[in-house]
């Protein structure tokens, strides 16, 4: 059995802290003794973006499965990053991992934290998002950004883009 890495331990610690906040509905009692439900508070879990260096596929998948078991009935959604690279850390492809886990966990809504618009043609991204929404029965949440991390977005800029952009 593999010893959990520091990264895995940190992930599990954060997950346990989040589970301590198992608020679904907050109610208040007004002076007339009636109870009014307040807005529903929803929690989401951001999945680890890939196995830390040295961790096997099996250990990673077991850790993620344990995470899903812990959040079951307490969290409403799960999220996955959309980066092509992150320094030297191994990353899984965001769309592929997200759709894989979405198929395994139909009780949860899902989305990316967040999609980088420069990675994909806008028409293709729209088609991917509408397909995910249709096939999941409306569980997909679209989050889109500009791509803030230079080391992740730079590889997508081709020579022709550089000439056009200056």
trRosetta pair geometry for C-beta under 8 A, 3 or more apart (Angstrom, degrees):
i j d omega theta_ij theta_ji phi_ij phi_ji
2 55 7.0 119 149 -134 156 70
2 56 6.5 -171 -46 15 153 107
2 59 4.8 -35 48 -94 145 143
4 8 4.2 -122 -169 90 97 130
4 9 5.3 120 123 -56 121 82
4 12 7.5 -20 -172 -2 155 137
4 63 7.8 120 -121 -97 105 125
5 8 4.8 100 52 7 73 100
5 9 7.0 -135 98 -3 40 88
5 52 4.7 -121 77 74 160 147
5 54 6.9 126 -80 76 132 111
5 55 6.0 -90 -12 -63 129 113
6 9 5.5 -55 -147 38 33 113
6 10 6.2 35 154 -21 67 105
7 10 5.8 -54 -150 35 29 111
7 11 6.4 32 150 -21 63 105
7 48 7.5 102 148 -138 108 131
7 52 4.0 144 48 -72 147 143
8 11 5.5 -52 -149 34 33 114
8 12 6.4 29 155 -15 66 105
8 48 7.8 -19 -103 -81 63 162
8 52 6.6 -115 -36 7 84 129
8 55 7.1 131 -49 -99 124 146
8 59 8.0 -62 -89 152 154 108
8 63 5.8 -95 -140 -126 114 151
9 12 5.9 -56 -147 39 30 107
9 13 6.2 33 153 -21 65 106
10 13 5.6 -53 -145 35 31 113
10 14 6.3 30 156 -17 65 105
11 14 5.9 -57 -151 37 28 109
11 15 6.3 29 151 -20 63 108
11 48 5.4 -24 -114 -69 151 117
11 63 7.3 62 91 168 140 126
11 67 7.5 -52 147 -87 112 131
12 15 5.4 -53 -146 36 34 115
12 16 6.4 35 155 -19 66 103
12 63 7.7 -99 -64 -156 103 102
12 67 7.8 -124 -100 -86 69 91
13 16 5.9 -54 -149 35 30 109
13 17 6.5 31 152 -18 63 105
14 17 5.7 -53 -149 36 33 112
14 18 6.4 33 152 -19 65 105
15 18 5.7 -55 -149 36 32 111
15 19 6.4 33 152 -21 65 105
15 45 7.0 32 -119 -133 96 115
15 67 5.8 -115 -118 -130 156 92
15 70 6.0 70 155 101 125 149
15 71 7.4 -91 -160 -58 106 98
16 19 5.6 -52 -146 34 33 113
16 20 6.8 45 151 -30 62 96
16 70 7.8 -74 -82 -172 60 146
17 20 5.7 -46 -160 19 35 117
17 21 7.6 23 147 -9 59 101
18 21 6.0 -63 -166 36 41 106
18 43 6.4 144 176 -172 107 135
18 45 7.2 143 109 -99 159 82
18 75 7.7 27 139 -81 122 119
19 22 6.1 12 -178 -60 55 98
19 70 6.1 -80 -76 164 143 105
19 71 7.2 -127 -88 -95 99 60
19 74 6.0 37 -133 135 80 163
21 43 7.0 141 97 -86 106 143
22 74 5.0 -67 -126 -143 99 112
23 26 6.1 6 -171 -61 122 92
23 41 4.9 15 107 66 111 136
23 43 8.0 117 56 -37 74 116
24 40 6.9 -27 168 -149 61 87
24 41 7.1 -169 -158 58 13 82
24 74 8.0 -114 -67 -142 97 50
25 37 5.2 -36 -173 -148 123 110
25 38 7.1 151 -173 53 70 69
25 40 5.9 -41 -94 -109 77 70
25 41 7.6 172 -93 20 27 81
26 37 7.6 117 72 -160 45 62
26 38 4.5 -24 78 46 94 122
26 39 7.9 6 42 58 102 55
26 41 6.6 54 -17 -11 106 118
27 35 5.0 11 178 -176 126 106
27 36 6.8 155 -154 74 75 37
27 37 5.5 -46 -97 -100 84 55
27 38 6.8 -168 -95 0 29 83
28 35 7.3 159 78 -150 34 62
28 36 5.9 -21 61 59 85 89
28 38 6.4 66 -8 -45 102 109
29 33 6.5 -8 -172 -140 107 37
29 34 7.4 162 -148 79 64 31
29 35 5.5 -34 -94 -95 74 73
30 33 7.4 -69 76 -1 63 16
30 34 5.8 -7 46 58 104 80
30 36 6.5 39 -20 -2 111 115
37 40 7.8 13 158 -65 117 71
42 75 7.9 78 180 -164 70 54
42 76 4.2 -47 -157 27 106 146
42 77 6.8 52 158 1 118 105
43 71 7.9 -140 107 -150 112 108
43 74 6.9 -25 61 139 133 77
43 75 4.6 -87 95 -121 96 78
43 76 6.3 124 54 14 51 85
43 77 7.8 -166 107 38 38 77
44 75 6.1 115 -109 -174 24 111
44 76 6.4 -57 -75 67 72 76
44 77 3.8 -27 -109 78 105 97
44 78 6.2 174 -168 -89 84 23
44 79 5.5 63 150 -20 126 108
44 109 8.0 -66 -104 78 112 92
45 67 6.5 157 171 163 149 112
45 71 5.1 -85 -37 -82 142 161
45 75 5.3 28 -26 177 99 169
45 77 7.4 -175 23 98 63 53
45 78 4.8 -22 66 -113 88 81
45 79 7.0 -176 90 23 40 78
46 78 7.5 154 -90 -165 21 64
46 79 4.6 -33 -104 72 68 106
46 80 7.5 149 -158 -83 64 30
46 81 7.6 55 -171 -46 106 83
46 113 5.8 -7 -123 -12 114 157
47 64 6.2 31 -149 -131 110 109
47 67 7.2 137 -118 103 75 153
47 78 5.8 49 -39 177 101 112
47 79 6.8 -168 8 78 77 46
47 80 5.2 -15 49 -91 115 82
47 97 7.3 -158 97 147 145 124
47 101 6.8 -150 -64 -50 160 174
48 51 7.7 71 124 -85 127 32
48 52 7.9 -62 -180 -38 135 81
48 60 7.4 -129 88 -153 129 93
48 63 7.2 0 21 113 142 125
48 64 6.8 -122 38 -83 99 93
49 80 7.1 125 -109 -162 67 76
49 81 4.7 -19 -101 33 119 125
49 83 7.1 8 -158 39 146 113
49 86 7.2 57 106 7 154 150
49 89 7.5 64 85 132 120 124
49 91 5.1 -29 148 -130 112 84
49 92 6.4 -167 170 30 57 82
50 60 7.3 -25 178 -144 43 148
50 89 6.9 140 64 151 117 90
50 90 4.6 -130 132 111 139 80
50 91 4.7 -157 -15 -121 139 26
50 92 4.6 163 -87 -19 94 79
51 55 3.9 -143 -178 83 107 110
51 56 7.1 -123 -157 78 160 15
51 57 6.7 -112 -33 -93 149 40
51 59 7.0 93 -132 80 124 93
51 60 3.7 -87 -82 -73 103 134
51 90 6.1 -6 65 79 71 129
52 55 5.0 77 57 -7 72 123
52 89 7.4 -50 -126 -143 57 96
52 90 7.8 146 -144 39 14 98
53 88 7.4 11 -66 126 136 98
53 89 7.1 -111 -38 -125 95 56
53 90 6.5 135 -80 -4 65 104
55 59 5.0 -120 -172 85 90 125
55 60 5.4 107 129 -58 119 91
56 59 4.6 96 56 7 83 101
56 60 6.9 -145 95 -4 44 87
57 60 5.7 -59 -150 38 31 112
57 61 6.1 25 157 -15 68 109
58 61 5.9 -57 -143 40 29 107
58 62 6.1 29 157 -19 65 108
59 62 5.8 -54 -145 38 29 111
59 63 6.3 31 155 -20 62 107
60 63 5.8 -59 -152 36 28 112
60 64 6.4 24 154 -15 65 106
61 64 5.8 -52 -145 38 32 109
61 65 6.2 34 154 -20 65 107
62 65 5.7 -54 -146 37 30 112
62 66 6.4 33 154 -20 64 104
63 66 5.7 -53 -148 35 30 111
63 67 6.5 35 150 -21 62 104
64 67 5.4 -52 -153 33 34 117
64 68 6.6 35 150 -18 66 101
64 101 7.5 -98 164 -104 131 125
65 68 5.7 -50 -150 35 35 111
65 69 6.5 37 150 -20 64 103
66 69 5.5 -52 -150 35 35 114
66 70 6.4 36 151 -21 65 104
67 70 5.7 -55 -150 34 32 111
67 71 6.5 15 159 -8 66 108
68 71 6.2 -63 -143 43 30 101
68 72 6.5 54 154 -51 63 93
68 78 7.7 -28 -102 -72 87 150
68 101 7.8 -160 -81 -158 133 108
68 104 7.7 -36 -138 117 169 117
68 105 6.0 -130 -149 -84 130 138
69 72 5.8 -33 -154 -4 31 120
70 74 7.8 -49 143 38 59 134
71 74 5.5 -119 -162 63 50 98
71 75 3.9 -25 -175 17 112 124
71 78 7.5 122 92 -77 160 102
72 75 7.9 -29 -58 36 15 85
72 107 7.6 57 -139 80 82 145
75 78 7.3 75 126 -66 132 74
75 108 7.2 16 107 -120 91 119
76 108 6.6 140 161 -138 33 75
76 109 6.2 7 147 26 84 102
77 108 5.6 138 -116 -179 32 94
77 109 4.3 -37 -101 74 99 86
77 110 6.0 172 -161 -80 84 37
77 111 6.9 -2 -180 14 130 92
77 141 6.8 -3 -141 6 146 139
78 101 6.5 -84 96 131 144 134
78 105 7.0 51 10 84 136 150
78 108 5.5 40 -1 145 94 148
78 110 5.4 -13 65 -111 76 88
79 110 7.0 170 -83 -158 42 62
79 111 5.7 -18 -113 74 84 71
79 112 6.7 106 -163 -146 81 13
79 113 4.5 68 159 -36 126 108
80 92 7.8 -59 -169 82 126 110
80 94 5.3 158 122 -148 106 75
80 97 5.3 -180 -156 97 157 113
80 98 4.4 -145 37 -75 137 92
80 101 7.3 141 -49 34 132 137
80 110 7.7 14 1 -175 97 104
80 112 5.9 -48 74 -114 70 64
80 113 6.9 -180 81 16 18 88
81 91 7.3 -79 85 -149 120 120
81 94 5.9 -110 100 -99 46 112
81 112 6.9 69 -155 -164 14 83
81 113 5.4 -47 -91 69 58 91
82 94 3.9 -40 -101 -25 63 175
82 95 7.5 49 -114 -40 100 73
82 112 4.6 30 -36 -172 115 136
82 113 7.5 174 2 65 82 43
82 114 6.7 -57 28 108 120 29
82 115 4.8 55 6 -114 171 47
82 116 5.4 -164 113 1 114 83
82 119 6.9 -137 160 11 111 157
83 86 5.3 51 127 -54 151 100
83 91 5.6 -92 84 -152 99 166
83 94 7.2 112 20 -48 46 118
83 116 7.6 82 -94 -17 48 132
83 149 6.8 -7 -120 63 115 144
83 152 4.5 -74 -149 -135 92 138
84 91 7.4 133 152 78 15 141
84 119 6.9 172 -49 -117 110 120
84 152 5.5 143 37 -163 81 75
84 153 8.0 131 19 -80 117 29
84 155 5.8 -125 103 61 149 129
84 156 6.9 165 -21 -48 154 101
85 91 6.4 -169 -116 22 31 130
85 151 6.6 -93 92 141 101 93
85 152 5.9 -170 57 -110 63 66
85 155 6.8 74 11 -1 122 143
86 89 4.6 -29 89 55 103 111
86 91 5.6 104 10 -51 105 128
86 149 7.7 -9 -110 154 79 158
86 151 7.5 105 -124 100 34 119
86 152 6.6 6 -79 -80 65 109
87 151 6.9 45 -66 123 52 159
92 96 6.9 -121 163 77 96 103
92 97 4.3 84 122 -57 131 134
93 96 4.1 51 85 21 112 116
93 97 6.3 161 76 -13 56 90
94 97 6.2 -65 -143 41 21 104
94 98 5.9 18 164 -18 63 114
94 112 5.6 51 173 -121 130 118
94 115 7.5 168 120 -104 150 72
95 98 5.8 -58 -141 39 26 111
95 99 6.2 18 165 -12 65 109
95 112 7.8 -31 -76 -73 61 129
95 128 6.7 -47 -133 -177 140 138
96 99 6.4 -61 -147 39 24 102
96 100 6.3 27 155 -22 61 110
97 100 5.7 -57 -149 34 30 115
97 101 6.4 17 160 -9 66 108
98 101 6.3 -63 -148 43 27 101
98 102 6.0 30 155 -24 65 111
98 110 6.0 151 -170 155 96 126
98 111 7.6 0 -151 -169 138 9
98 112 6.4 -62 -73 -73 155 82
99 102 5.4 -50 -138 36 33 116
99 103 6.4 37 159 -22 64 102
99 132 6.7 -113 -95 -114 101 105
100 103 6.2 -60 -160 31 26 109
100 104 6.9 15 149 -11 62 110
101 104 5.5 -58 -149 40 39 111
101 105 6.0 -7 165 17 74 112
101 110 7.1 157 96 -121 99 148
102 105 6.6 -79 -135 58 24 80
102 106 7.6 67 167 -89 61 52
102 108 7.7 -123 -125 81 62 93
102 110 4.7 -117 -94 29 105 159
102 132 7.5 39 93 -159 173 101
102 136 5.9 -51 166 -106 129 126
102 139 6.9 156 -157 100 112 129
102 140 7.6 10 -133 -83 153 83
103 106 7.5 0 -159 -62 27 85
105 108 4.8 3 135 23 113 114
105 110 7.9 114 81 -59 108 124
106 136 7.7 -174 -131 -154 78 77
106 137 7.9 47 -161 32 104 128
106 139 7.5 -150 -157 -41 58 164
108 139 7.2 91 107 -170 43 129
109 139 4.6 -156 -117 -168 62 78
109 140 7.4 -170 -165 -70 81 11
109 141 5.7 63 157 -26 116 110
110 136 7.5 -123 39 -144 107 158
110 139 6.1 40 18 137 82 103
110 140 6.3 -34 72 -111 78 55
110 141 6.8 -173 91 21 27 88
111 140 6.4 111 -86 -171 77 59
111 141 3.5 -66 -54 72 136 88
111 142 6.6 -146 -135 -70 116 15
111 143 5.3 92 155 0 128 103
112 115 4.7 84 79 -54 146 76
112 143 5.7 -146 75 58 71 97
113 143 6.6 9 -103 84 36 148
114 143 3.9 -106 -127 128 97 102
114 144 5.9 177 162 -101 113 8
114 145 4.2 100 84 -12 128 109
115 119 7.5 -116 -178 39 79 121
115 120 7.9 -41 178 25 116 120
115 125 6.9 133 156 -150 145 125
115 142 7.2 -40 11 -162 132 74
115 143 6.3 143 7 87 81 61
115 144 4.8 -32 66 -108 100 67
115 145 6.9 156 73 23 46 71
116 119 4.8 84 84 -16 100 108
116 145 6.2 -37 -100 75 53 85
116 146 7.3 -1 -145 123 72 18
116 147 3.8 68 -150 -82 113 95
116 152 7.1 -171 -54 124 163 116
116 153 6.3 -150 -175 -92 146 100
117 120 7.5 -92 -164 52 38 76
117 122 7.0 14 -167 -91 100 85
117 125 7.0 -58 -134 -36 65 174
117 144 5.6 62 -63 -178 98 109
117 145 7.0 -151 -11 83 90 32
117 146 6.3 -29 30 -113 110 38
117 147 6.8 -118 40 -22 66 101
118 146 7.3 45 -21 -177 106 52
118 147 4.9 -58 25 -6 116 152
118 153 5.7 53 74 -149 137 110
118 156 5.6 132 130 101 98 142
118 157 7.7 -15 167 -67 132 80
119 147 7.3 149 -33 -85 86 130
119 153 7.7 -106 -63 -120 80 73
119 156 5.6 -109 -108 -104 55 156
120 124 5.0 -120 173 87 106 114
120 125 4.4 128 98 -61 125 96
120 128 7.3 -35 168 7 163 142
121 124 4.2 80 65 9 94 110
121 125 6.8 -168 85 -10 46 84
122 125 5.6 -53 -143 37 32 112
122 126 6.3 35 157 -20 66 104
123 126 5.7 -51 -148 35 31 113
123 127 6.5 32 152 -19 63 106
124 127 5.6 -56 -150 37 32 112
124 128 6.3 33 152 -20 67 105
125 128 5.6 -52 -145 36 32 112
125 129 6.2 30 157 -17 66 107
125 144 7.8 86 163 -111 142 128
126 129 5.9 -56 -146 38 28 109
126 130 6.2 22 159 -13 65 109
127 130 6.1 -57 -142 41 27 105
127 131 6.1 29 157 -19 63 110
128 131 5.8 -59 -148 38 26 111
128 132 6.4 26 155 -18 64 107
129 132 5.8 -53 -147 36 30 110
129 133 6.3 30 154 -18 64 108
129 140 6.6 176 -162 134 67 141
129 142 5.1 32 -148 -94 134 124
130 133 5.5 -52 -144 38 34 114
130 134 6.1 34 155 -20 66 107
131 134 5.8 -54 -143 38 30 110
131 135 6.0 17 164 -9 66 112
132 135 6.3 -59 -136 45 24 101
132 136 5.8 10 167 -7 62 120
132 140 4.2 98 123 -83 105 156
133 136 6.4 -67 -138 45 19 101
133 138 6.1 28 -173 -108 80 39
133 139 7.7 -178 -132 46 50 45
133 140 4.4 -104 -80 47 64 120
133 142 7.9 -38 -61 -40 118 105
136 139 4.0 -101 146 42 120 101
136 140 5.3 122 44 -33 145 89
145 148 6.8 -42 149 -21 131 94
147 152 6.8 -144 -162 94 94 102
147 153 4.0 99 160 -84 130 135
149 152 4.1 47 94 18 111 114
149 153 6.4 141 80 -9 60 92
150 153 6.2 -70 -137 47 28 96
150 154 5.6 41 168 -40 69 109
151 154 6.2 -33 -127 18 24 118
152 155 7.7 -64 -179 22 27 100
153 156 5.8 -62 -167 33 54 112
153 157 7.1 51 144 -27 78 100
154 157 6.0 -56 -157 23 41 110
157 161 4.7 -125 -162 88 75 137
157 162 6.1 93 150 -59 109 83
157 165 7.6 -54 -154 22 124 148
158 161 4.9 102 52 5 68 101
158 162 7.2 -126 102 -6 39 87
159 162 5.6 -53 -151 33 35 114
159 163 6.6 35 152 -20 66 102
160 163 5.7 -50 -151 33 35 112
160 164 6.5 31 153 -15 65 106
161 164 5.8 -59 -148 41 33 108
161 165 5.8 17 160 -7 70 116
162 165 6.0 -62 -134 48 26 101
162 166 7.7 -88 177 70 54 25
